[in-house]
Amino acid sequence: MNDSDLNSLEVDVVVAGGGNAALTAAASAAEAGASVAIIEAAPRIMRGGNSRHTRNMRTMHEAPTGVLVEAYPEQEYFDDLMRVTGGITDETLARMVIRGSGAAVAWLESHGLRFQPALGGTLSLARTNAHFLGGGKALVNALYRAAEAAGACIFYDAPITALDIEGGRFKAAVVEHGGKPLRIAGRVLIAGAGGFEANIDWLREYWGPPADNFLIRGTPYNRGAVLKMLLEAGAAQVGDPKQCHAVAIDGRAPKFDGGIVTRVDAVPFGIVVNNKALRFYDEGEDFWPKRYAIWGRLVAAEDGQVGHVIIDSKPVGRFMPPVFPPIVADTIGELAVKLGVDAPTLEKTLRDFNAACRAGSFDPNRLDDCRTEGLAPAKTHWAMPIDKPPYRAYSLRPGITFTYLGVKVDASARMQMADGKPSDNIFAAGEIMAGNVLGKGYLAGIGMTIGAVFGRIAGTEAAKHVRG
Ligand SMILES: Cc1cc2nc3c(=O)[nH]c(=O)nc-3n(C[C@H](O)[C@H](O)[C@H](O)COP(=O)(O)OP(=O)(O)OC[C@H]3O[C@@H](n4cnc5c(N)ncnc54)[C@H](O)[C@@H]3O)c2cc1C
């Protein structure tokens, strides 16, 4: 199919987006015999949304696999999800994601992706998360190749600017392509166009002025246009608009697309203070993969949306090194000056913390017994005196990964309407519906699993719908 000089086109399945969820859906629909158009807002060189920044997906398994050690059974996965979401999840859909995760790995392998052998090292994910060899870029490239091989036609640099939907029935998408509008009619729409995390104006509606200080870790193209159009067309909404995956990242990161290397994973090994040089949360609450995604929100709630993580020289090498070098000083007073916080207050914060640390057996691989006593807030694990210079600090900002506000779907990925009826021919997968499973909190690697599992369901169901 040649897309030049067209101002209208008709296919079976219009796929909005060009990341993991959209591409998995597109390949599945095309392999099932449907004609498919993938509509990616980004130019080819920037294709792949947030998926291109990823490294792994959380995967259930009953016994060691080629890429994961030991077992990670369904119930443990579900319990982990319940803990981070505080129970705000649709259990049926969540269990579908969990049960489908092993098959999703196999499907990706059969579509050209390779996985790394189980990872040791600082991430502690060897049992739970299967890592893409070559990262998210390799995954995205493999999926584009697979979708194209199955006959899908791809439009790059083609943001969807309008959706023609009547009474929950999709008719066509209007796309800005090559400087002119292109109408792409379809018998089915699969919405895989991500969240609205790159739309600062929309974030500001819920967060107020602090949103201006947020850094967006991923693609600038996830502005939520498709999500907004679906909600305006009467889709049922899920998810709290203020809930998002937000981690603490280095304040020197770029406004958009800094990716994984700007994340600062030092928190469990030190303390975090705000601009008043005071601690504000338990840095040792749980294992980092289960807790890192709350730190963006915590920092967002502090003055100026800034935090500073402070460590001494003991934990160097125990966490993933960020791309930016730490701020280093031989004394806490000197460090305070470099960070621009009050030196006597920071010295007192450190003194109080060090005095409150109770001796235990430090072990970053378990919830150890090194904790503080008589300190508020407490540090409940991995609390070791910060006393071995040189001292190091990273200044943190909230790094928004993705938002949870989305459209409601059922077990066949079919979008539900606010009036309680299912849409006739609209399906959704990935970030745009992740709020069905993630009411709040985050479990490292589940974002890609949601997209991979629901992408396949959406693509298969779309092809079934087309066949009638
Ligand atoms: C730095 C970073 C690291 C991450 N690491 C992991 C990880 O290791 N494991 C994990 O599970 N999750 C990770 N995540 C989260 C993960 O990226 C998402 O959960 C996942 O990529 C969502 O996939 P998706 O296909 O729904 O969205 P995306 O991959 O973001 O794709 C959305 C697509 O929609 C397109 N689009 C947007 N608006 C329009 C429009 N109007 N018209 C047409 N197209 C449009 C975008 O260009 C993009 O192609 C990470 C995220 C970031 C930012």
The ligand as a Tripos MOL2 file, in Angstrom:
@<TRIPOS>MOLECULE
LIG
   53    58     1     0     0
SMALL
NO_CHARGES

@<TRIPOS>ATOM
      1 C1         12.1700    5.5110   30.8420 C.3       1 LIG1
      2 C2         11.0860    4.4780   30.9180 C.ar      1 LIG1
      3 C3         11.4030    3.1710   31.2530 C.ar      1 LIG1
      4 C4         10.4070    2.2180   31.3580 C.ar      1 LIG1
      5 N1         10.7680    0.9180   31.6270 N.ar      1 LIG1
      6 C5          9.8220   -0.0340   31.6810 C.ar      1 LIG1
      7 C6         10.1840   -1.4030   31.8140 C.ar      1 LIG1
      8 O1         11.3580   -1.7780   31.8380 O.2       1 LIG1
      9 N2          9.1730   -2.3100   31.8990 N.ar      1 LIG1
     10 C7          7.8470   -1.9480   31.8370 C.ar      1 LIG1
     11 O2          6.9700   -2.8020   31.9370 O.2       1 LIG1
     12 N3          7.4950   -0.6640   31.6420 N.ar      1 LIG1
     13 C8          8.4330    0.3030   31.5510 C.ar      1 LIG1
     14 N4          8.0660    1.5920   31.3130 N.ar      1 LIG1
     15 C9          6.6320    1.8790   31.0810 C.3       1 LIG1
     16 C10         6.3140    1.4590   29.6440 C.3       1 LIG1
     17 O3          7.0490    2.2680   28.7830 O.3       1 LIG1
     18 C11         4.8350    1.5570   29.3040 C.3       1 LIG1
     19 O4          4.0490    0.8810   30.2360 O.3       1 LIG1
     20 C12         4.5800    0.9370   27.9200 C.3       1 LIG1
     21 O5          5.5580    1.3480   27.0050 O.3       1 LIG1
     22 C13         3.2310    1.3050   27.4050 C.3       1 LIG1
     23 O6          3.0970    0.8370   26.0990 O.3       1 LIG1
     24 P1          2.0410    1.4800   25.1390 P.3       1 LIG1
     25 O7          2.1970    0.7980   23.8380 O.co2     1 LIG1
     26 O8          0.7210    1.5270   25.7800 O.co2     1 LIG1
     27 O9          2.4820    3.0350   25.0250 O.3       1 LIG1
     28 P2          3.7250    3.6840   24.2350 P.3       1 LIG1
     29 O10         4.8210    2.7270   24.0150 O.co2     1 LIG1
     30 O11         4.0540    4.9520   24.9440 O.co2     1 LIG1
     31 O12         3.1080    4.0040   22.8310 O.3       1 LIG1
     32 C14         2.1480    5.0120   22.6420 C.3       1 LIG1
     33 C15         2.1710    5.3630   21.1800 C.3       1 LIG1
     34 O13         1.0820    6.2100   20.8430 O.3       1 LIG1
     35 C16         1.5530    7.2040   19.9460 C.3       1 LIG1
     36 N5          0.6080    8.3280   19.9840 N.ar      1 LIG1
     37 C17         0.3330    9.1650   21.0050 C.ar      1 LIG1
     38 N6         -0.6050   10.0680   20.6250 N.ar      1 LIG1
     39 C18        -0.9390    9.7650   19.3420 C.ar      1 LIG1
     40 C19        -1.8400   10.3270   18.3940 C.ar      1 LIG1
     41 N7         -2.5880   11.3930   18.6710 N.pl3     1 LIG1
     42 N8         -1.9030    9.7420   17.1650 N.ar      1 LIG1
     43 C20        -1.1480    8.6640   16.8440 C.ar      1 LIG1
     44 N9         -0.2740    8.1020   17.7080 N.ar      1 LIG1
     45 C21        -0.1760    8.6440   18.9370 C.ar      1 LIG1
     46 C22         2.9480    7.5120   20.4560 C.3       1 LIG1
     47 O14         3.7270    8.1670   19.5010 O.3       1 LIG1
     48 C23         3.4370    6.1010   20.7480 C.3       1 LIG1
     49 O15         3.9240    5.4800   19.5960 O.3       1 LIG1
     50 C24         9.0410    2.5700   31.1500 C.ar      1 LIG1
     51 C25         8.7280    3.8710   30.7640 C.ar      1 LIG1
     52 C26         9.7400    4.8250   30.6460 C.ar      1 LIG1
     53 C27         9.3690    6.2170   30.2200 C.3       1 LIG1
@<TRIPOS>BOND
     1     1     2 1
     2     2     3 ar
     3     2    52 ar
     4     3     4 ar
     5     4     5 ar
     6     4    50 ar
     7     5     6 ar
     8     6     7 ar
     9     6    13 1
    10     7     8 2
    11     7     9 ar
    12     9    10 ar
    13    10    11 2
    14    10    12 ar
    15    12    13 ar
    16    13    14 ar
    17    14    15 1
    18    14    50 ar
    19    15    16 1
    20    16    17 1
    21    16    18 1
    22    18    19 1
    23    18    20 1
    24    20    21 1
    25    20    22 1
    26    22    23 1
    27    23    24 1
    28    24    25 2
    29    24    26 1
    30    24    27 1
    31    27    28 1
    32    28    29 2
    33    28    30 1
    34    28    31 1
    35    31    32 1
    36    32    33 1
    37    33    34 1
    38    33    48 1
    39    34    35 1
    40    35    36 1
    41    35    46 1
    42    36    37 ar
    43    36    45 ar
    44    37    38 ar
    45    38    39 ar
    46    39    40 ar
    47    39    45 ar
    48    40    41 1
    49    40    42 ar
    50    42    43 ar
    51    43    44 ar
    52    44    45 ar
    53    46    47 1
    54    46    48 1
    55    48    49 1
    56    50    51 ar
    57    51    52 ar
    58    52    53 1
@<TRIPOS>SUBSTRUCTURE
     1 LIG1         1 GROUP 0 **** ****
